[in-house]
Amino acid sequence: MKYVFLTIWAVLFLPLGGFASLGLWRSPGSYQRYLLIAGVAYAAVCSFKLIQEGYRSRALFGSSNVGFWLCLLLLPLCLLPLYGAYETWLQGIYVPNSSGRKTYLSSLLLEGLQALVGHWGPIIALLVFGLGMMFFLLGMIRQYRR
């Protein structure tokens, strides 16, 4: 089963790394290309180590670091709420989903905060959520690290 996961990893990340390298080769002056290749490399290393730790012999090496690599792989997701707060700050007002549906709980919460506090309400909520998620994952990393 380990080889199935490693094959899936290779089928996913080798072409993705090739496309990121091709994009970097076509426009080397763009910093977004460097961020893309760094993100692909980060995800590739973390997922490879996660697969490797998941199938390591417990008798030889003791406890595993699966939780560490999983938390490290999820850590960049903390940037999504922070990016949403940055977009809200740039626009000066929280703009809900472009489809016009207001059924999502998070959208309703952010719109309510904007109505109560002003445009700083969604920014503060997104900052608290993103930083809270980051501190939670960093605490979990510290717990799982040997």
N, C-alpha and C positions, 0 to 999 in steps of 0.2 A: 504494500500500500504506500510505502514511503516513495517508491519510484513513480507511482501514479501522481502523487502530489508534486514531486520534483519535475515531472514531465509537464504538468499543467503550469507550474511556475515558469519553466523554460519557454513554453509556447506563449505565455502571456508577456513575460518581461523582456525576452530577447528581441522580439519585433518592436516592442514599445521603446526599448533603449535605442534600437536602430533608427526609428523614426525621430526620436528626440535628438540623436546625433546628427541626423540628416538636416533637421531644422537648424541646428547650431552651425552646421557647415554652410548652409545657404545664407544665413544672416548672423555672422559672428558678433556684430555690434549690439545686438538686442539683449538686454539683461533678462527678458522673459524666457529666452531660450536656455539661458544658464539656470534659471530657477526651475524650468521644466526638467532638465536633465538631472539636476540635484534632487528633485522630488521623485523622479523615477528611480534613481540610484538608492535613495533612502528607503523607498517602499520595497525595492528588490532585496536589499540587504536585510531589512527587518523581517520580511516574509520568508526569506531563505533560512535565516537563523531560527525563526519560529518553527518551520518544518523540521529543521535539523534537531532542535531541542525536543520536539514532540516525539521523535523516534530514537532518542538517545537511551542507552541502557542505564537503568536506575541502579543496578547492582555495581557497576563500575564507577559511576560518578556521583552518586548521591541524589540530592533533590534537583529538579529541573528548573530552568528559567523560562518556562513557557509564558507565565504571567508577565514577566518582565518584557519579553519581546512583543507580546500582544499589546500591552500598555504603551510601549514605545511606538508601535505601529499606529495606534489610535491617537497619539498625541497631536499630530498636525490637524486633526479635526477640531481642536480647540480654536483654531484660527478662523473658522467659518462664522461664529457669532461675532468675533471681533471685527471681521471684514464687514459684516452687516451693520455693526455700529458705526464703522467708518463711513459706509455709504449713506447712512442716515444723517451723520454729521455733515457730509458734503452737500446733501440735498437740503438740509435744514428742516426737513419734515419726513416722517416715516410714510412711505408709500407702500400700501399693501400689494398683494399679488396682482399682476396685470390682468388676470382672468376675471377679476371683480368679485370672486367668491369670498365671503367672509366667514367660512365655516371652520377654518383651522383655529385651534385654540391659541396657538402662539400669535397668530395674526390679530385675533381678538384681544389678547392680552396687551400686545404692543400698541394697538390702536387706543385701547382704554387708558394705558399709561400716558400716551400722547395727549389725550383729551384732558387728563387730570393734571399732569405736570408740565406739559409742553413738549417740545421736541427733545428735551433731555431725558424724558422718561424711557423711551425705547433704547436710547444710547446707554443709559445706566443699566437697564435690565440685560441688554446683550453683553455689556462688559462684565457684569456680575456672573452671568451664566458661563461665558467663555473662560474667565479666570477661575471660577469655581470648578469647572470641568478640568482645567489644566492642573490645579492644585490637587484635585482628587486623583488624577492619573499619576502625578508625580509621587503622591503618597503611596499609591499602589505599587509603583515601580520600586520605591524604597523598601516596601514590604517583601516584594518578590525577589529582590536582588540578594544574592547569597552573601 
